[in-house]
Structures are given as structure tokens and as C-alpha cells.
């Protein structure tokens, strides 16, 4: 069953947060550099660089890897979704945000700031470690009201 908040989420965002990125493209499995690291917002699907030509007129989002997890540039994300209070990191001189929450080895119950959803340690004043956690918390808040 789809919640009211999920219905309000853009289709591309639901797809992006569940998509398996950086897997080999099955259409171009015999070609080098076939990792799916581009997301088509109009088609709500991931693409490899060889599929790109079929989507030139579409809105595309480059997905990057940082510490083995999927990220997008904060500048790109902020054009599409409210990224307020999502902690950003710097990689290759660009600010990025994580798409999904990252697993934690152990819970750290220090006196510091933590993600409102998964309790990962954060810097002040951030409330979320990823876009997924922000979307999930917004859904929880919607269900309470």
C-alpha cells in the first residue's frame, strides 16, 4: 500500500531512492564502462553512458560514489528537492549528499547530534544523514498528522 506522502513524492524520487546504481547495464553488458551511473528523471530509470544518447533531451542526474555509497552533488539535488538539514560532504571539491542511509557498525550514543531517522552521528545543525532519511522522516510526520 502506498502512503499519502509517497503519492506526493515525485515518481523519479521514489525510483531514485530504490534504484540499484553502478551495476552493469544489461543492454551493453559486452561494452567497457557500462556502469549505470546516470539517472533519467523523465523516465525514472538508471542509465549507462552508452544509453545516454537515447535520453539527450531528458533531465539527467549524474550519480557519483563516495566511500562506496551513492551520492549526488548538492547543487544538483537542491534544484530538485529540499535538501535543508541534510548533511553534505566534500569530495573532489564538490559538496555531495548521500542518497540512502548508510549501515553503521555500532550505535554511538555520544552527546552529539544524530540523524532523526537512523541515529547516525552528524555535525550541527544537520538533522538527516541522507535524502532517504529526510524523505522517510517526512513520511512519518505525515502519517502522524
Secondary structure per residue as TSV (DSSP state, phi and psi in degrees):
chain	resnum	aa	ss	phi	psi
A	1	X	-	360.0	135.7
A	2	X	-	-95.3	128.1
A	3	X	-	-74.2	166.1
A	4	X	H	-61.2	-38.2
A	5	X	H	-66.4	-41.6
A	6	X	H	-62.0	-34.8
A	7	X	H	-66.4	-30.4
A	8	X	H	-77.8	-24.8
A	9	X	S	-66.3	140.4
A	10	X	-	-61.4	145.7
A	11	X	H	-55.0	-41.6
A	12	X	H	-63.7	-34.3
A	13	X	H	-70.3	-43.5
A	14	X	H	-58.3	-43.8
A	15	X	H	-66.7	-43.0
A	16	X	H	-61.3	-41.4
A	17	X	H	-74.2	-12.2
A	18	X	H	-113.6	-8.4
A	19	X	-	-69.0	140.3
A	20	X	-	-90.0	104.3
A	21	X	-	-95.9	162.6
A	22	X	S	67.3	16.1
A	23	X	S	-86.2	161.5
A	24	X	B	-69.1	141.1
A	25	X	-	-73.2	127.0
A	26	X	S	-72.6	-22.3
A	27	X	T	-74.6	-35.5
A	28	X	T	-116.4	39.2
A	29	X	T	-65.4	-20.3
A	30	X	T	-91.9	-2.3
A	31	X	S	-102.8	145.0
A	32	X	S	-68.7	157.9
A	33	X	S	53.3	57.0
A	34	X	-	-109.1	19.9
A	35	X	B	-70.4	138.4
A	36	X	E	-82.6	98.8
A	37	X	E	-127.4	16.8
A	38	X	E	-124.8	137.9
A	39	X	E	-117.3	125.8
A	40	X	E	-88.8	114.1
A	41	X	T	-68.0	-31.8
A	42	X	T	-75.2	-34.8
A	43	X	T	-99.3	-10.5
A	44	X	T	56.1	48.7
A	45	X	E	-147.6	157.9
A	46	X	E	-90.4	152.3
A	47	X	E	-134.1	155.2
A	48	X	E	-95.8	167.0
A	49	X	T	-58.4	-25.1
A	50	X	T	-77.7	-23.6
A	51	X	T	-83.0	-15.8
A	52	X	G	-52.3	-40.2
A	53	X	G	-61.0	-27.3
A	54	X	G	-78.1	-8.5
A	55	X	G	-124.1	19.3
A	56	X	T	-55.0	-36.3
A	57	X	T	-86.9	-0.4
A	58	X	S	-91.8	166.9
A	59	X	-	-82.0	120.4
A	60	X	E	-118.0	147.7
A	61	X	E	-128.7	123.4
A	62	X	E	-81.7	128.0
A	63	X	-	-98.9	138.2
A	64	X	E	-121.5	169.2
A	65	X	E	-115.2	136.8
A	66	X	E	-142.5	121.6
A	67	X	T	51.0	46.4
A	68	X	T	65.0	19.9
A	69	X	E	-130.6	154.6
A	70	X	E	-77.6	131.3
A	71	X	E	-135.6	161.2
A	72	X	E	-131.8	154.9
A	73	X	E	-63.0	138.0
A	74	X	H	-59.3	-40.4
A	75	X	H	-59.2	-42.0
A	76	X	H	-68.4	-43.9
A	77	X	H	-64.4	-40.7
A	78	X	H	-65.7	-22.1
A	79	X	T	-74.7	-18.3
A	80	X	T	-112.1	-30.9
A	81	X	S	-149.2	152.2
A	82	X	-	-70.3	114.5
A	83	X	-	-103.3	12.9
A	84	X	T	-57.8	135.7
A	85	X	T	69.9	12.1
A	86	X	B	-96.1	124.4
A	87	X	-	-66.3	131.5
A	88	X	-	-104.9	155.1
A	89	X	E	-127.1	158.6
A	90	X	E	-107.6	127.3
A	91	X	E	-140.5	135.3
A	92	X	T	49.1	44.1
A	93	X	T	59.9	20.8
A	94	X	E	-124.9	140.8
A	95	X	E	-78.3	134.3
A	96	X	E	-131.3	157.6
A	97	X	E	-124.3	145.6
A	98	X	E	-74.6	141.7
A	99	X	S	-74.9	-47.3
A	100	X	S	-121.4	158.7
A	101	X	-	-65.7	151.6
A	102	X	-	-106.7	142.7
A	103	X	-	-64.3	148.8
A	104	X	-	-114.0	139.7
A	105	X	S	-67.8	-43.8
A	106	X	S	-151.7	155.3
A	107	X	-	-76.0	129.5
A	108	X	-	-106.4	109.9
A	109	X	-	-98.0	47.6
A	110	X	-	-74.3	-177.0
A	111	X	S	-86.3	4.1
A	112	X	S	-79.8	-177.7
A	113	X	E	-77.9	141.2
A	114	X	E	-132.0	159.1
A	115	X	-	-61.0	134.3
A	116	X	T	-64.9	-19.9
A	117	X	T	-101.3	-50.9
A	118	X	T	-114.3	-0.9
A	119	X	-	67.0	21.9
A	120	X	-	-69.1	143.4
A	121	X	E	-64.5	136.5
A	122	X	E	-133.9	163.8
A	123	X	-	-84.8	153.5
A	124	X	T	-70.4	144.6
A	125	X	T	-101.6	21.9
A	126	X	-	-72.0	147.9
A	127	X	-	-113.4	-16.3
A	128	X	B	-134.7	143.5
A	129	X	S	-90.3	-14.4
A	130	X	B	-156.7	165.8
A	131	X	H	-63.8	-39.0
A	132	X	H	-56.9	-46.7
A	133	X	H	-63.6	-37.2
A	134	X	H	-66.4	-44.3
A	135	X	H	-62.5	-43.5
A	136	X	H	-63.3	-43.7
A	137	X	H	-64.9	-39.5
A	138	X	H	-62.3	-38.1
A	139	X	H	-65.7	-41.6
A	140	X	H	-61.8	-44.2
A	141	X	H	-63.3	-39.7
A	142	X	H	-63.5	-40.8
A	143	X	H	-67.9	-27.9
A	144	X	H	-73.8	-28.9
A	145	X	-	-92.7	360.0
